[in-house]
Amino acid sequence: MRKRRDQHQLAYVEGLKATVEAINSDALIHELIVCPELLTSSAILERVQASSYSALVVSERVFRSLSKRDGPQGLAAVVEQSWTTLDKLEIGQHNLWIALDSIADAGNIGTILRSCEATGVAAIIFVGDTADPYDPVAIRASTGTIFSQTLVRTEWSHVIAWAASSGIKTFGTSGGAEQDYRQAKYATQNLIVMGAERSGLTDKQLSDCNELLSIPMRGQIDSLNVASASTLVLYEFSNNRSAWFS
């Protein structure tokens, strides 16, 4: 449960891909949990044995009792959460940042984390009541990319003050915005802000942003899933980094 994860600053990671990503990213792993009867990949077993982490070997019955998956793969870990603060973020050339506010679905969070890794986002900033990226559902959806990313948890007032003092241009997303996201006027530092699945960004947040962007809709729908929308905007910004100075 999130309350206990927050209290102990730990997370449960399960599955071959996510757990190996945690190992390869030098995450702070407290314990690997291995079930030889379920872990059928000899290559991954050798990778686990070659790591410097201690491993708790359990029976299939015990592993299944711990598992959050329908088809457990015999490998899990207890990992320490990794967070930083806004003042510790390094401001460099051509940085792309994203802030997520009040996004409730852990699966969406994990998918956005995966897209952030693919597009070279410098840090993901979690604002307000956004779902926990260390929820097992989010970790699984991220395919373990959470362990190679920089995460911040803070409030909106701190985000907008940090962006202003750091020379970062903020782009809010709204279905009512007139500017197409493909026409954004880039800066050397850019922050994309995504809001809740249903309500989007608040009026205050929209007024705080330097520019507002929309994704044109065709057909009968009026919006995209927030993870899909985030991916579109991230790729547009990432693919146009060379234009940021123009």
C-alpha positions in Angstrom: 0.0 0.0 0.0 1.1 3.5 -0.7 1.1 4.6 2.9 3.6 1.9 3.8 5.7 2.6 0.7 5.9 6.2 1.7 6.6 5.5 5.3 9.5 3.1 4.6 10.5 4.6 1.2 10.6 1.2 -0.3 9.0 -0.5 -3.3 8.2 -4.0 -4.4 9.5 -4.8 -7.9 8.4 -7.9 -9.8 9.1 -9.4 -13.2 12.2 -10.1 -15.2 12.3 -6.9 -17.2 11.7 -4.5 -14.3 13.9 -6.3 -11.8 16.8 -6.6 -14.2 16.5 -2.9 -15.0 16.8 -2.2 -11.3 20.0 -4.3 -11.2 21.5 -2.7 -14.3 20.6 0.8 -13.1 22.4 0.3 -9.8 19.2 0.9 -7.8 19.4 0.6 -4.1 18.1 -3.0 -3.8 17.6 -4.2 -0.3 16.8 -7.8 -1.3 16.4 -9.9 -4.4 13.7 -12.6 -4.2 14.3 -15.6 -6.4 12.2 -18.7 -7.0 14.3 -21.2 -9.0 11.2 -23.2 -10.0 9.6 -20.2 -11.8 12.8 -18.4 -13.0 13.4 -20.4 -16.2 15.8 -18.0 -17.9 19.4 -19.2 -17.3 20.8 -15.9 -18.6 18.9 -13.9 -16.1 19.7 -16.3 -13.3 23.4 -15.9 -14.1 22.9 -12.0 -14.1 21.3 -12.2 -10.7 24.1 -14.5 -9.3 26.8 -12.1 -10.7 25.3 -9.1 -9.0 26.5 -7.9 -5.7 23.0 -8.0 -4.1 21.9 -10.6 -1.6 19.2 -12.9 -2.8 16.5 -14.6 -0.8 15.6 -18.0 -2.4 12.0 -19.0 -1.8 9.7 -21.8 -2.9 7.1 -21.5 -5.6 4.3 -21.4 -3.0 5.9 -18.6 -1.1 6.7 -16.6 -4.3 3.1 -16.9 -5.5 1.9 -15.7 -2.2 4.0 -12.5 -2.7 3.3 -12.1 -6.3 1.1 -9.3 -7.7 1.0 -11.0 -11.2 -1.2 -13.7 -12.8 1.9 -15.3 -14.2 4.8 -14.8 -11.8 8.3 -15.1 -13.3 10.2 -16.0 -10.2 12.2 -12.8 -9.8 11.4 -9.8 -7.6 13.1 -7.2 -5.4 12.6 -4.8 -2.5 14.1 -1.5 -3.7 14.7 1.8 -2.0 12.8 4.7 -3.6 14.9 7.5 -5.1 13.7 11.1 -5.0 15.4 14.4 -5.3 14.4 18.1 -4.9 14.0 20.9 -7.4 17.0 22.8 -6.1 19.2 19.8 -6.9 18.3 19.5 -10.5 21.0 20.4 -12.9 20.0 23.0 -15.5 21.9 22.2 -18.8 21.5 22.9 -22.5 18.4 21.6 -24.3 16.8 20.1 -21.2 13.3 18.8 -21.4 11.2 18.4 -18.2 7.7 17.2 -17.5 5.4 17.9 -14.5 2.4 15.6 -13.8 -0.4 17.0 -11.6 -3.2 14.9 -10.1 -2.9 12.0 -12.6 -4.7 9.2 -10.8 -4.0 6.1 -12.8 -0.7 4.2 -11.9 -0.7 2.6 -15.3 -0.7 6.0 -17.0 2.2 7.1 -14.8 4.2 4.1 -15.8 3.6 4.6 -19.5 4.6 8.2 -19.2 7.8 7.2 -17.4 8.6 4.9 -20.3 8.0 7.7 -22.8 10.1 10.0 -20.8 13.0 7.6 -20.9 12.6 7.3 -24.7 12.6 11.0 -25.3 15.4 12.0 -22.9 13.4 13.9 -20.3 15.8 15.3 -17.6 13.4 14.8 -14.7 9.8 14.0 -14.0 8.1 16.2 -11.4 5.1 14.8 -9.5 2.7 17.4 -8.3 -0.1 17.2 -5.7 -2.1 14.0 -5.6 -0.5 12.3 -8.6 -0.4 8.5 -8.4 2.7 6.9 -6.9 5.3 6.0 -9.6 6.5 3.2 -7.2 3.1 1.5 -7.3 3.8 -2.0 -8.7 1.4 -1.2 -11.5 3.4 1.9 -12.5 6.7 0.1 -12.2 5.5 -2.7 -14.5 4.0 -0.2 -17.0 7.4 1.6 -17.0 9.2 -1.7 -17.8 11.6 -0.7 -15.1 12.7 2.6 -16.7 11.8 4.3 -13.5 15.1 3.2 -12.1 17.1 5.2 -14.6 15.2 8.5 -14.2 15.2 11.5 -11.9 12.0 12.0 -9.8 10.8 15.0 -7.8 7.8 15.3 -5.6 6.6 18.8 -4.8 3.7 21.3 -5.0 2.7 23.5 -8.0 3.8 26.8 -6.4 7.3 25.4 -6.0 7.4 24.1 -9.6 6.4 27.4 -11.2 8.8 29.4 -9.0 11.6 27.0 -9.9 10.9 27.2 -13.6 10.7 31.1 -13.5 14.0 31.4 -11.6 15.8 28.8 -13.8 14.7 30.3 -17.1 12.5 27.4 -18.0 9.6 28.0 -20.4 6.4 26.2 -19.2 3.9 24.7 -21.6 0.5 23.8 -20.3 -1.7 21.4 -22.2 -5.4 22.1 -22.6 -8.1 21.0 -25.1 -9.2 24.6 -25.2 -5.9 26.0 -26.2 -5.7 27.6 -29.6 -2.1 26.7 -30.4 -1.3 23.4 -32.0 1.4 21.5 -30.0 3.4 21.2 -33.2 3.6 25.0 -33.4 5.2 25.5 -30.0 7.8 28.3 -29.7 10.7 26.4 -28.1 13.2 27.8 -25.5 16.5 26.4 -24.4 14.8 24.9 -21.4 11.2 23.5 -21.7 8.8 22.2 -19.1 5.6 20.3 -20.2 2.8 20.3 -17.7 0.1 17.5 -17.9 -3.0 17.5 -15.7 -5.5 15.0 -14.4 -7.2 12.5 -16.7 -10.6 14.1 -16.5 -10.2 17.7 -15.4 -6.8 18.6 -16.8 -4.9 21.6 -15.4 -6.5 24.1 -13.1 -7.3 27.6 -14.2 -4.4 28.8 -12.0 -2.0 26.4 -13.6 -3.1 27.4 -17.1 -2.6 31.1 -16.3 0.8 30.4 -14.8 2.2 28.7 -17.9 4.0 30.7 -20.6 2.2 29.0 -23.4 -0.8 26.6 -23.8 -0.9 23.8 -26.3 -3.6 21.6 -27.7 -3.7 18.3 -29.7 -6.1 18.6 -32.6 -8.9 16.0 -32.5 -10.7 14.4 -35.5 -13.7 12.2 -35.3 -16.0 12.0 -32.3 -13.5 12.2 -29.4 -12.5 15.4 -27.7 -9.3 14.2 -26.0 -6.6 11.5 -25.7 -5.6 9.4 -22.8 -3.1 11.4 -20.7 -0.3 8.9 -21.4 -0.9 9.0 -25.1 -1.1 12.8 -25.1 2.1 13.1 -23.1 3.9 10.8 -25.5 2.9 12.8 -28.5 4.0 16.1 -27.0 7.2 14.7 -25.6 8.2 13.3 -29.0 7.4 16.6 -30.7 9.7 18.5 -28.3 12.4 15.8 -28.4 12.5 15.6 -32.2 12.8 19.4 -32.5 15.6 20.0 -30.0 17.7 21.5 -32.8 15.1 24.3 -33.2 15.1 25.4 -29.6 17.6 28.1 -30.2 15.9 29.5 -33.3 
